[in-house]
Structure formats: C-alpha cells, structure tokens
Amino acid sequence: MPLHMPSLPKAATIPTHIAVPLALINLASFVSQIIQIGVIDILLPLALTNAGLGERHGGMMLSLYWIADLIGGFFVAAILRKTHPVIPLVVSGLSFFTLIVVVMYAPQSALVLPATLFAGVGLILRWVVCDGLIVQLAPRDKLGRVVGFHETLMGLGIVLGPILIGWFGSDALAMSGIALAAAIIPLFCAVAMPRLEMTSTQKGAGAALRRWIDHWDLVLIAFVAGFVEICFLSVLPLQSQRDTGLAEAGLWLAAVFVFGGTICQPLVGYVSDKSGPVKLAWLCFGLLLVGAVPMALAGYGIMAAIILFALGVAVAGLYTAAVLIAASGRGKGQGAGGGAGQGYQVGVLVIVSQSYTLGAIVGPSAGTSLLVTIGNWALPLLVLSVGFVSLGLLWVRQLSGGTR
C-alpha cells in the first residue's frame, strides 16, 4: 500500500491570529530548550567532574536540577492562572543564565546548588507555559502536526547543546553570552503571547492523584523517555572521557542521538496517525530493546552513530506518543471550539511533563553510578531493564482494556 504523507498546504490554513502566536511560542521554547536541556544536561555533570568533584557528584547535581523541575510542577498551574507568560519566561531565562555563569566561573562554589535548583524551577515554568499554549491554540484537526513541529524544534534544540559545548565549552565568556541571548529572545516573544488560562475543571490534590492513577500508562511512557534521554546525554560524554581521555566523541554521539529523534518526527507523526500513539509507543520500546546490546559493542565510530540515531528516534517517539495520547483526552473533558487543549487535557499534559521529569531525575544518577561500576554496559543494562519492565506493564494494561 503506497504511503500518503499529510498534505502540506493544509498546515498553511491555520488562521494568522493563531499562527503568529504559535510561531512566537515555538521560537521562545526552542531557544530556551537549547540551554535548559541541550546544554545544562551535559555541561553540568561534565563541568563539575572536570573541576575535580567526581562523576557521581555531577550526576547527583543534575538529578537535583530535575527534582526542582518536578516539585515546581505542582505549583506552576496556580502561577500561570494569575500571570502573563512574560513573567514566568523572564524567571526561566534568568534562572538558566545564572546557572551557566556559576558553572562556568565557579564550579566548586556553594552557589552551584541554589543555582541548579533555581534553574530547575525555571525549566518547568517555560515547559508548561509553552506546551500549554501550543496545545490550547492548535486547531483540533491539526493538533498532531502542530505538536510534531514543536517536538522537532525541541529535539533540534537539544542537538545544538552538545555542539555548542564542543565548540565553546571551555570558554566561560562565550557560554555566558550564548545563555544571555537565549534568555532575552523569549522575553521579546512573550510580550506578544496570549495569556495562558489553565482551564482544568478538576483542582486539588485528590483530582491530581486520580489523573496520575487513571493515566499511569502515560506516566510510564513519559518516564522512560525522560530516563533514557537524560541518562544518555549525561553519561555518553563521561563514558567517552573514561575510554579515550576526551569527551568530544561522546558529545557528538549525544548530538547524533538527539538528531535522530528530531529529523524523524514527521515519520513518528505519520506512524501515530496511521496506527495510533499507543502502537507507536510499543514500536519505540521494541526499537530501544533491539539497539541496546549492539550499542555496547559499537565503540565510537559510524556504527555507534547509526545505533544511537535509531535509539534517538525511539526515545523521541515515546515522548511524542505520550503527548498525543494526553492531548486526545481519551474522550474526557474535550474542549469547546477549535482548540484541543482546553480543560482536562492541560492537567494530563502536566502529568506527562512531570513523568518525563521523574525519569530525568533518576536517569543521570543511575547512569553515572553504573558507569563507575560496570563501564560501557551501563547504558545497555538500563535500557534493557526499563524496556522489558515497561512492555510487561503495558501488556497488562492492554489486556485489561485500559489502553486504546
């Protein structure tokens, strides 16, 4: 059966009063993503390790970054109901700029801990603002394409992180200047953004707990995406440095890993449109398992790049699948009008981001600890463990009729 890709002209039919804010949101999110995930997830453990603080210390500090992101998620909805997006984006930009300056100029100082926690809170502020606005503004019939385009930009932002570190990682002034520019651009975008209204009708700890229980499969899928992605980004440069004495090989492999997910987002969206996001998640788990063992044997050459490219597609596909399942609302609380992200779905999208964050918290510490213990088999062992456990749980969910 021939493949029929989605018609591109349809994307141009988004009204201007929606298309312009969407473009601004994507730009703000993209430049922030470069620093908040692409740079910080690699630079923080690498800089602390090179400063003599040890690999485990660097992994623990990166976990604290994501813990702050997770905790901040429980308060960000209330903040966004009362503020214009410019306020949280200003705080977000200031937070990651502060961390980059501290890490580059004083990696051994006591300022690293508060700067890391502040940057973690800034990450969740930007994340919920931009994701929430995109899903709320996107026309219902174009939701997949809009989300797919945004995730492509997010992947590209992460790709640029290790590239920037490879070029300017030892230049404190250059890295600080890049972070400052990345903080200023979202500020100008935010001025023209619409106000974000968190319209979820269910509030309170009880409602939030019910959403987590009702959507535990989403929690699992997004958790694995965050666990594997951030684990790889933090461990690959350290592993390369242990094996070859240089972090550069690991940095470029990290870039290839994220680039795979970025460039293949149209394919990921096509698979989801044809087969559904749940089947997409199953396929991505399978791809992770197939590539785990060869990754440990591939070294740092072209074969390693091909394997990591494929694994990057799998990880990006997992997160995109979780977002699309959440945005669909599974028939509950569908928003009125053309927007797909009204009401219930916004609360579920926050769960997806927090679940990814949980994985990101555990990933660096688990990866760096195993790296010290078993070397190059650390990443394959972690992938095999979370992959098989996740597939087993999803199979049970499917048998019970809870996943469609």
Sequence and secondary structure as in RCSB ss.txt:
>XXXX:A:sequence
MPLHMPSLPKAATIPTHIAVPLALINLASFVSQIIQIGVIDILLPLALTNAGLGERHGGMMLSLYWIADLIGGFF
VAAILRKTHPVIPLVVSGLSFFTLIVVVMYAPQSALVLPATLFAGVGLILRWVVCDGLIVQLAPRDKLGRVVGFH
ETLMGLGIVLGPILIGWFGSDALAMSGIALAAAIIPLFCAVAMPRLEMTSTQKGAGAALRRWIDHWDLVLIAFVA
GFVEICFLSVLPLQSQRDTGLAEAGLWLAAVFVFGGTICQPLVGYVSDKSGPVKLAWLCFGLLLVGAVPMALAGY
GIMAAIILFALGVAVAGLYTAAVLIAASGRGKGQGAGGGAGQGYQVGVLVIVSQSYTLGAIVGPSAGTSLLVTIG
NWALPLLVLSVGFVSLGLLWVRQLSGGTR
>XXXX:A:secstr
       HHHHTTS HHHHHHHHHHHHHHHHHHIIIIIIHHHHHHHHHIIIII HHHHHHHHHHHHHHHHHHHHH
HHHHHTTS THHHHHHHHHHHHHHHHHHHH TTSTTHHHHHHHHHHHHHHHHHHHHHHHHHHSBGGGHHHHHHHH
HHHHHHHHHHHHHHHHHHTT HHHHHHHHHHHHHHHHHHHHTS       S  SHHHHHHHHHHTHHHHHHHHHH
HHHHHHHHHHHHHHHHHHHS SHHHHHHHHHHHHHHHHTHHHHHHHHHHH HHHHHHHHHHHHHHHHHHHHHSTT
SHHHHHHHHHHHHHHHHHHHHHHHHHHHGGGSS  SSSBS STHHHHHHHHHHHHHHHHHHHHHHHHHHHHHHHG
GGHHHHHHHHHHHHHHHHHHHHHHTT   
